[in-house]
Amino acid sequence: MILIDGRLAGVLDTGGFGPADPALDLVAAWHMLDTGMRNLLRANLGIEDLEWRRGAAWAFEQRWGWSGTTRIRTPL
């Protein structure tokens, strides 16, 4: 909360920061790349299965939120 002269002046919403999960860096791959390119990226980065699946889960969660507000199709 931000107070000015003892009165509420604003609220900082930190919900968008997300947890410190490195799998969040993989979300763009799930939204923007097809299967072949995602597999190539994964092989070159040396991503382990659990982190890869977490990245997919984060992307799914985002895509689910977009489903009613956009017509963009993702390869997910």
Stockholm file with secondary structure:
# STOCKHOLM 1.0

chainA/1-76         MILIDGRLAGVLDTGGFGPADPALDLVAAWHMLDTGMRNLLRANLGIEDLEWRRGAAWAFEQRWGWSGTTRIRTPL
#=GR chainA/1-76 SS CEEETTEEEECCCCGGGCCSCGGGGGHHHHHHCCHHHHHHHHHHHTCCHHHHHHHHHHHHHHHHHHTTTCCCCCCC
#=GC SS_cons        CEEETTEEEECCCCGGGCCSCGGGGGHHHHHHCCHHHHHHHHHHHTCCHHHHHHHHHHHHHHHHHHTTTCCCCCCC
//
